[in-house]
């Protein structure tokens, strides 16, 4: 039997992972640790406790809050974060850095004390904006696409691999996660922790409280569901910028593989995302939302680019697929449909948050 601590455990990723684990492994003890700062995370407490998951109201920025955990922890899944790429840019970065960096250090020290395995949910945003902007692209009817010929290493028809350059600026959010990655490697080497780093692309699915700067898939479906307007921002205002997306249940399948074979995956870094097959431009996302919801909404245009935005990002999953056999299974249409059904089933409690 394992005892697993999930930080950010009442957030979207953390709660989904916790619930999937408990349902697949009922004998495991699952602890969900969260400060409930993000609006909507409080709705997950009842879902967690109903499944026999212990909720701990705590903040990873506080070493003292970890002292309330009496169980011996076998594995920590570090899923907590201030996930906005715009966080700190127009104000103080203190909360961002204290959560994403200092908080991770506290988690690593706690893992060292318990000799726990450690899986870190990092982000594709560790890759520099200027380098991503230099990717050769083609403008197609509904999206920007990666050109066949590239001058930069680590980018090809399958997307961006782990060999892509890390030199340059990337956003305060991306910098905080990359700094955590560097420290995780040190703890692996000098304290003997078994650690895995997953650089996740756009994660999505039911129970994500989507906003303009984070959780765009849920935001897009929700605005169509409640018939509220949206805007195509940047890159000419045509909605052709592209991201690959990954259903949270597909991520869980990978974590399940990794946590049960830590000797195989320890001290490794993996890009993890939907790949070309599960990617959207905003324009394409709009079309699928219209089909699934039956609603058409007004979408404005702002041609100027926003700070820290990028034209195209698609994950090359080759390394993790070769290592584990894992690859995404849930299609982009199924992702939109899952979110839509969740909104319909929980309209009363979600309208004030997402509408």
N, C-alpha and C positions, 0 to 999 in steps of 0.2 A: 504493500500500500504506500502511496506517495502523499505527502503534504505539500501543496503548491500555493504559493503566495503570488497574487496577481496585483501589481500596482496599477493605479488607474482602473481599478476593478469595477467601478460603477460607470465608467465611460463606455463609449461605443465598442471599441475593440476589446477592452478588458472584460466587460460583462459578457460579451458574446463568446469569448474564449472560455471564461469561467463556466458558463452554462453548457457549452458543448462538452467540456471536460467532464463535468459532473454527470451529464446524461450518458456519456460513453463509459465512464469509470465511476460508478456509484460509490465504490469503496474508498475512493480518494477523498482526502480532506482538502477542500478548496477555500481559500481565504481571499476576499476581495477588499482591497485597501484603497480608499479614495477620499479626497477632501471635499467632493461634491461642488466644486467651484463652477463647473460648466452647467449652464441651465439645462434641465432635462435629465441630468444624471440621477437626480433623486427618484425618478420614476423607475429606475432599475433596482432599487433596494428590495422592493416587494418581490420582484421577479427572481432575484438572487436567493433571498431567504426562503421562498416557497420551494426551491429546489434543494434546500439543505446546504447552501453556501453561506459561510459566515461572513458578514459584512463588518469591516472595521473602519470607523470614521477617523482617518488619519491623513497626514500631509507628508509627502516624501521629503519636503524641505526641512522637516523637524526630526532630528535624530531621536528625540524623546518619544515621538509618536510610535516609533518602532518598538519601544520597550513594552508597549501594551500587548505585543504578540508573544504568547507563552508557548506556542507550538514549536517543535523542531521542524524547520523548513528544509525540504529536499530540493525544491526548485523555485526560482523566482522568474516570473515572466514580467519584464519591465515594460509595461504598456502605458505608463503615465506620460503626459507631455502637455505643454502649451503648443498646440499643433499649427497655429496660424503662421503662414509665411510672412504676413504683414506685421506680426507682433513685434513691438519695440521700435519699429521704424519711425513712427511719428510721435514717440513718447519714450518713457524710460524702459529699458530692457530688463529691469531688475527681476520682475516676476518670471519672465521667460528664462533667464539664465539661472535663477535660483531653482526653478522647477526642472529644467531640462539638463542642467549640468550638475549643480550642487545636489539636487535630488537623486540623480543617478549615482553620484559618489556615495551618498548615504545608503542607497540600495546595495552597492558593491561592498561597502563595509559590513552591512548586515549579512550579505551572502558569505563573506569571508568568515564571519563569526560562526555561522551555521554550517560552513562548508557546503553551501548550496550550489547546485547548477544554476546557470544564468542565461536566459534568452532575452535579447534586447531587440525591441522593435524600433529600428532606426527609420530613415526616410531617404527617398530618392533625392531629396533636396540637399543632400550633402554634396552633390555635383554642382560645379560652379555655373552661374548664370551666363557669364560671358562665353564660356566654352560651349554650353548648350545652344546659345544664340548663333554660334559659328558653325553648327551642323548644317551641311548643305541640304536644302529642301526643295520640293516641288509644290507648286500651288495647283491643287486639283479642284474639281467641281464643288465638293463638300468639305474638303479638309486640306491641311498641309500634310505632305508625306515626306519621308526620309528619302533623299536621292540615292541612287545606286552607287555613285562614286563619292567617296569621302576622303578628306585629307587628314582628319583627326583619327588617332587610334581609339579603339573602344566603341566605335559606332558603326553600325552596318544595317543591312535590311531587316534584321531581327530586332533592332533597337539598340539601347545603350547598355554596355556590359560593365563589369567591375574593373575593366582595364581603362575606362575613361578617366581622363585627367582630373585630379582633385585640386589643381593649382588655380587659385582665383577666389573671388568673393561669391557668396552663395545665399545670403540672407542671414540675419541673426539667428533665426530658427535653425536653418541648416548648419550654421557654424556650431551652435550649441550641441546638436546631435553628433556632428563629426568629432567634436572635442570629447564627448562621452565615449565614442567608439575608440578613440586613442587610449583613453584611460582603461577601458575594458580590456584591451590588449595587454596593458601593463599588469592588471590584476590577474589575467590568465597566466602570464609568465612568472610573476614574482610571488603570487599568493596561491597558485595552483588551482584557480577556479576553472571549471569547464564552462566555456562561454560560446554563444552563437550570436552573430549579428545579422539581422535581416533588414536590408534597405528596401522598405516597402514603397510601392507606388501609391496611387490613390485607392484607399480602402473605402468600401461602402457596403450598404445593406440596411435592412430594417434596424431601427433603434439608434440610428445616427442622427444627431441633431444638427443638420446641415446649415452652414452659413456661407456667405459670399466668398470668404477667404479660406474655408476649410469645410469639406463635405458637400461639394458642389452637385454631385449626382442627386442626393436626397433633396437639396434645395430646389433643383430644377424640377423634379417630379412633384414636390410639394406645391410649388408655385402653379404648375399646371393643374394639380388637383383642386386647389382653392381659387383658381382663375385669377391669379395675381401676376403683375407684369415682371419682366426681367430685362436685362441689358447684355448685349454682346460688348465686352470691354476690350479694347486694344486690337492691334493687328488689322486695322481697317474696319473694325466693327462688324465683320461678317460672320463671326462665330466659327472660323476654320481652325482655331488652335486645338491641339490634340493632346489627350492624356489616355494612357491605358488605365483600366480600373480592375479591382480585384474584390470579389465578394468575400466578406469576412469568413464565411464557411470554408472557402478555398484556402484562406490563410490558416484556419484551424487545422485543416488536414495536414498542412506542412509542419506546423508546430507539433502536432501529435507524433509525426515521424521523428522530428529532431529530438524532442524531449525523451524519447524512449531509445535513443541511440546516440547519446551525447559524446561518447568516445569517437564516433565517426565524424561528427560535425563540429566538434570543439575547435576553437581558435580559427574559425572560418567566417568569411563575410559573403553574403549572397544578395544579389538583386532579386527582388520578388515582386511580380506584378502580373497584370493581365496579358501583356504582350500584344502583338498586333491583332490577334484574333478577338481580344476583348478590349478594344479601344474605341473612343468616341471623339469626334469634334463636337463642339457645342451645337453646331448646326445639325449634326446627325442625332445628337441627344434630344434636341427639340422635336425632331420628326418621330422618334420612338416614343417620347412622352405624349405627343399628340395621339399616336395610335393606341397606346395603352390606356390613357385616361379618357380619350374621346373629347378632350378640350383643346382649344387653340387660344393662345394668349398673345398679348402685344409684347413685342421684344424690341427695345430701343437699341440704338447704336452709339457707342463712344469709340471713335477711331484711335485716340491716343492710347499708348501702352501704359499700363500701371506699373508701379515699382515692383520689382522682384517677379514679374510675370515672365513666362517663357512660351515660345511658339509651339514647341512639340516635345513631348517626352513619352517614349515607349520603352518598356523594360525588355531587355534580352535575358530570358530565364535559362539560358543554356547551361550555366554552371550548376544551378540547383537541380535542374532536370537530370543532368548527367550524374549528379551525386546521389539522387534519391528516387528518380523516376517521377517525381511530382510535377504536375503542370496544372494550370487552371482548367476547371471543368464547367463552371457556371457562365453561361453566355451573357452578353450585354443586355439582350432583350429580357432574359429571365431576371437579371438584376433589377431592371426598371419595374418589372411586374411584381417582384417581391416587395419592393419599397411601396408601390401603389397599394397592394393588398394590406400592408401594415398600416398605411395611412387611413384606409377605409375602416379597418377594425378598431383604430384608436383615435378617431377623428376628434372626439371631445377633449381628450387630454393633450393632444398635440397641436391643436389649432393656434393656441396663443403663443406657442414656441416657434412654429414653422410657417405659419400663414403670413 
